[in-house]
């Protein structure tokens, strides 16, 4: 059996995060020892590892909750899991496109810099308020 600290260390999760996952129902509340300490087993270790990996891949807490629910039915169809993963991939691709556009804009601002004084700095000018039309 594992204490909350041991569980956290084994999954690289802060104790407060473990408690939070319990509060929001991602992790079941574990049994308690005679001294009223949380007492985790391999099932909780596996579930928390799953949650951590999903979060590392950028899945939202709602998506993680849905994935856990679907994964709890081991004989079920994985189409729902596939839909969640594909929707997340679409979101990741959108964010990548946004970052690429941001990179192009930032490069253009940097390339416009000609050195000189701050008063003439094109980067500061680009970051300032837009002039009224």
C-alpha positions as CSV (number, residue, x, y, z in Angstrom):
1,X,0.0,0.0,0.0
2,X,1.1,3.6,-0.7
3,X,0.8,6.8,1.2
4,X,-0.3,9.9,-0.6
5,X,3.3,11.1,-0.6
6,X,4.5,7.7,-2.1
7,X,1.7,7.9,-4.7
8,X,2.8,11.4,-5.6
9,X,6.4,10.5,-5.9
10,X,5.6,7.4,-8.0
11,X,3.7,9.5,-10.5
12,X,5.5,12.8,-10.2
13,X,2.3,14.5,-8.9
14,X,2.1,17.0,-6.1
15,X,0.1,15.9,-3.0
16,X,-2.3,18.8,-3.4
17,X,-3.0,17.7,-7.0
18,X,-3.8,14.2,-5.8
19,X,-6.2,15.6,-3.3
20,X,-7.7,17.8,-6.0
21,X,-8.2,14.9,-8.3
22,X,-10.0,13.1,-5.4
23,X,-12.2,16.2,-4.7
24,X,-13.3,16.4,-8.3
25,X,-13.9,12.7,-8.6
26,X,-11.1,11.7,-11.0
27,X,-9.6,9.5,-8.3
28,X,-11.8,7.6,-5.9
29,X,-11.4,8.4,-2.2
30,X,-9.0,5.7,-0.9
31,X,-9.6,3.7,2.3
32,X,-7.9,5.1,5.4
33,X,-5.5,3.5,7.8
34,X,-6.1,3.2,11.5
35,X,-4.2,6.5,11.8
36,X,-6.6,8.1,9.3
37,X,-3.9,8.3,6.5
38,X,-4.9,7.7,2.9
39,X,-4.0,4.1,1.8
40,X,-3.5,3.7,-2.0
41,X,-3.0,0.6,-4.0
42,X,-2.0,-0.4,-7.5
43,X,-5.4,0.5,-8.9
44,X,-5.0,4.1,-7.8
45,X,-1.4,4.2,-8.9
46,X,-2.5,3.0,-12.4
47,X,-5.4,5.5,-12.5
48,X,-3.2,8.4,-11.4
49,X,-0.6,7.4,-14.0
50,X,-3.3,7.4,-16.7
51,X,-4.5,10.9,-15.6
52,X,-1.0,12.3,-15.5
53,X,-0.1,10.9,-19.0
54,X,-3.4,12.3,-20.4
55,X,-2.8,15.7,-18.8
56,X,0.8,15.7,-20.2
57,X,-0.7,15.1,-23.6
58,X,-2.8,18.2,-23.1
59,X,-6.2,16.6,-22.5
60,X,-8.6,18.8,-20.5
61,X,-9.9,17.5,-17.1
62,X,-13.3,17.0,-18.8
63,X,-11.7,14.9,-21.5
64,X,-9.7,12.9,-18.9
65,X,-12.9,12.3,-17.0
66,X,-14.6,11.0,-20.2
67,X,-11.6,8.9,-21.1
68,X,-11.5,7.3,-17.7
69,X,-15.2,6.5,-17.8
70,X,-14.8,4.9,-21.2
71,X,-11.7,3.0,-20.2
72,X,-13.5,1.6,-17.1
73,X,-15.6,-0.5,-19.5
74,X,-12.9,-2.8,-20.8
75,X,-15.2,-4.6,-23.1
76,X,-16.7,-1.4,-24.6
77,X,-16.1,0.0,-28.1
78,X,-13.2,2.4,-28.3
79,X,-15.0,4.7,-30.8
80,X,-15.7,7.2,-28.1
81,X,-12.1,7.3,-27.0
82,X,-11.1,7.8,-30.7
83,X,-13.5,10.7,-31.0
84,X,-12.1,12.4,-27.9
85,X,-8.5,11.9,-29.1
86,X,-9.3,13.2,-32.7
87,X,-11.1,16.2,-31.3
88,X,-8.1,17.0,-29.1
89,X,-5.8,16.6,-32.1
90,X,-7.8,19.1,-34.0
91,X,-7.4,21.6,-31.1
92,X,-3.7,20.9,-31.0
93,X,-3.4,21.6,-34.7
94,X,-5.4,24.9,-34.3
95,X,-3.1,26.0,-31.5
96,X,0.0,25.1,-33.6
97,X,-1.4,27.2,-36.5
98,X,-2.0,30.1,-34.1
99,X,1.5,29.8,-32.8
100,X,2.9,29.7,-36.3
101,X,1.0,32.9,-37.1
102,X,2.3,34.5,-33.9
103,X,5.9,33.4,-34.8
104,X,5.6,35.0,-38.3
105,X,4.3,38.3,-36.8
106,X,6.9,38.4,-34.1
107,X,9.7,37.8,-36.7
108,X,8.3,40.6,-38.8
109,X,8.4,43.0,-35.8
110,X,11.9,41.9,-34.9
111,X,13.1,42.2,-38.6
112,X,11.7,45.8,-38.7
113,X,14.1,46.8,-35.9
114,X,16.9,49.0,-37.2
115,X,18.7,49.5,-33.9
116,X,19.2,53.0,-32.5
117,X,17.4,54.6,-29.6
118,X,14.4,53.3,-27.7
119,X,12.5,56.4,-28.9
120,X,12.9,55.1,-32.5
121,X,12.4,51.4,-31.7
122,X,10.0,49.6,-34.1
123,X,9.3,46.8,-31.7
124,X,8.1,49.2,-29.0
125,X,6.1,51.0,-31.6
126,X,4.5,47.7,-32.8
127,X,3.6,46.8,-29.2
128,X,2.0,50.2,-28.4
129,X,-1.6,51.1,-28.9
130,X,-2.9,51.2,-32.5
131,X,-3.4,54.6,-34.0
132,X,-7.0,55.6,-34.6
133,X,-8.1,55.3,-38.2
